[in-house]
Amino acid sequence: MLKIGDFSKLSRISIRMLRHYDEIGLLMPKNIDTFTAYRYYAEDQLPMAARIVALKDMGFSLSTITEILKSYENPQALAEYLAVKQSEVQAEAEETKRRLLLLDTAIKRLRKDETAMNYNVTVKTFPERYVASVRKVIPTYDQEGTLWSILMTETASLGMQLADNCNSLAMFHDDGYKETDVDVEVQMTVKGRYKNTENVVFKTEPAVQIASATYKGSYDQLTAVNQAVASWVQDNGYEFDGMMFCIYHVSPAQTQNPNDYVTEVCYSVKKK
């Protein structure tokens, strides 16, 4: 028989943890002296201790280790436990890799430009939505308001209901920036079903993965925000996969103070 200190040295498990394993029924001593309360372990418990250490090193929790040890002599059952843990560790590794890349690119951007973190970029899925849409070629971007006027005028008699958490957005269909004759579409998410009008089309838009940055203030910041999102996309292993659009969380329809506007600049993206 081995005293707890000797068993601790041989098993590479601390005395404190051996006592804890005893309390939870994971690895109990073969004998406890009734007078001194000393714990004694048998040499044939060392393989079990080694299994516990190996499973802990693989990342299993003590509760899971308890379950695994019940079927440890069954290679197939053990392989299934290990395969599940392998998938979890691989997913964690990918997440860690992603976070390291985010940190690395953020540090590099800050070293180049101290204002780089003024606009924080995130990747998310913009969900499928049913929208009222108006799309036209207009003279310049600052005349986007004419599209909104058409949308609101032509739907005024429809009793149109806005969707919960309604999004109002403008999509820019041209491949790049244009000085004139720009292809712009405005959309408003609605619920229910409606017939198209002369210029308003009702349709379901698919979900799309986007990189976006939300900022507060006037539209004068749009160029800077566009640059921030574009740089983030390039630095973090994504590529553009569709058009750019803006979601107007707080727009001139809600306030006349440009400092109170809240705009989300979005780019459709995919992983390289």
N, C-alpha and C positions, 0 to 999 in steps of 0.2 A: 504493500500500500504506500501511496505517496502523500506527504503533507501538501496542503494547498500551495505553499510557496514553491515546493519542488515541482509540482504539477504545472504551476504557472510558468516556470522557467522552461520546462520541456514543451509545453503547448503553445508558448508565445501569446498567452492570454493573461491579462493582468488579474491580480487577486480580486480587485474590485469588480471586474467583469465576471469572473467565475462566481462570485457571490450573487451577482445579478442573474446570471444564467440559472443558478440554483433556484432563485426566487420565482422565476417565470417558468421553471420546469424544462428548460432547454438542455441543460447539462448538470445533473445532480450528482453530488459525491456518492461514492459507494457506501460510505459509513460516516456517521457523525458521532463523535465521542459524547456520551450523555453527561459526563462530568465536566469536561473542558469545552465542549461545543466545537472542538477542532474538526475541520472537514478533512476527510481522507478520500483520495481518488485511486483507482486501480490503473495499472499500466495499460490494460486493454481499453481504457477510455480515451487514450491518446489519439487513435484514429478518428474517433467521433469529434474530438476537439479540433483535429486538423480539418475535418470536413466543414465545421462551423467557420473556421478562419478563412478557408478557401471561398466559401459562399459569401461571407462578409466582404472579402476583397473584390468579389464580382459585383457587389452593390446590393445584395439582397438584404431586406429588413429582417430583424430577428423573428417577427411573426411569420414571415414567409419561409425563413429557414426552418422554423418549427414544422411547417407543413411539408417542406421538401424532405426533411429527414424521415418522415413517416413512410415515404416511398423511395428512399435513397437506393434501395437494392433493386429497384425497377428501372433499368437503363432507359426505357422508352419514356416513362413518366419524367425522369430526371432531364432527359434531352428536351422535352417540351418546356419545362421550367426555364432551362438555359436559353432556349430559342426565344422565348418571350422576353427574357431579360436582355438578350442580345439586341433585339429590335428596339427596346426602350433606350439602351445605351447608345445605339446608333442615332436614334432621334435626338437624344440629348446632345450628342456630339455635333450633329448638324445645327442644332439651335445655338450651341456655344460658338461654332464657327461663324454663324450668321451674326451673332452679337459682337464677336471680335472684329468682324469686317465693318460693322456699323461704327464701333469705337475707333477703329483705325482711320476710316475715311473722315469721321467727324474731327479727329485730331488734325489730320492733314489739311482739311478745309479751314480750320481755325488758324492754323499756322500761316496759311496763305492769306486769309481774310478774317479779321476779328469779328466781322458781322455775320459770318457764315451761319451761325446758329440762330439768327433772328427769325428764320423761317424753318420750323421743324417739319421734316418730311416723314410720312408714314406710308406703308403699303397696306392696302385693304381691298376687300371686295365690295364694289358698289352694286347693290342687289338689283335683281330684275324689277322692273317697274312699268306701270301703265301710264302713258303720258298723253297730254294734249300738246301738239307740236306745230310750229310754224317754221318753215325753212325757205329762205329767199336769198338771192344775191343783192346785197345792199351797197351803197356807194362807199361807205367807210365804217369802221368798227363802232365809232361813236354814235352811229345811227341805229344801233341795236334796239333802241326804245320803240322804233316803228313796228318791229315784229311783236313786241309785247302788247302794243296798242291793238294790233290786228287780232292777236289771240284773245285778249279780254273782250274786245268788241263783239267778235263773232261767236263767242261762247256765252255771252251775257244772258241769252234767253234759254239756255239749255239746262239751267238749274244744276250746273256742274259742281260736284263735291270734290273738295281737295282731299288728297290722301292724308292719312295720319303721318305726321312728320313730313309734310309736303316739301319737296325739293323743287326749286326754280333754278334752271340752269341754261347756259348758252353753250352750244357746241360749235366748234370752228372747223369746217370741213376742208379748207384749203391745206395743201401740203406744208406751206410755210406762211410767213407773214406777207401780207399784200398791202400796198398803199391804197388801192381802190378795188371796187367790185369784189367784195369779200362774201364768201359763201357761209352764212351763219344760220344756225337753227336754235330756236328757243323752245324749251320744254317745261311743262309743269306736271308734276305727278298728281294723278286724280284717281278716285275710286268710282266704280260703276262702269257702265259702257255707254258710249255715245256715238252718234253718226257724224261723219266728217262734214265740215262746212266747206265753204269755198276755198279757204286757205289753211284751215286747221285740220290736221290729221291726228286721229287717235290710234295709238299703237302700243305694243308691248316691246320694251327694250330689254335685251338680255343682260344678265349680270356681267360685270367686267372687273378685272383686277386693275387697280389704279395706284399710282404714287401721287400723293397729294400733300399740299401745305395750306393751312388755314391762317389767314391773317386778318387783322382789324385795321381799318383805315381806308383812305381813298384809293381809287383805281390807279393813281399815279405809281403805286408800288408794284403793279402787275409785272413790269419788265424784270424787276429785281427778284420777284418770287418765281417767275418762270426760269430765270437763270439758276436759282437755288435748287428747284426741283430737277431741272435738266442735269445739273452737276451731280446731284445725289443719284439719279438713275444711272449715270455713266460710272460713277465710282463704286456702286454697290452690286454690280453684276446683273443689272437689268437692261432691257432695251425697250424702245418705244414700240407699241403694238396697236396703234390706232390714233385717233384724234385727241386733241386737247380740248378740255371744256372747263367751265367755271360754274360752281354751285354758289348761288347767292343766298346765304343764310340770313343776312340782313342787307337789304337793298334799298334803293331810292323809293321803293313802294312802301317801306316801313319807316324811313327817316329821311329827312332832308339834310342831315349833317353827315358829310362824307367821312368824318372821323369815326362815325359809329357803324360804318359798313363792315360786314363780316363776309369775307369771300374765301372760298376754297378752290385753289387752282389744282386741276387734276389732269394727269396724263395716263392713258391706257398703256400698261406695260406687261412684259412677261420676263421670266427668268431666262438668261442667256443659256 
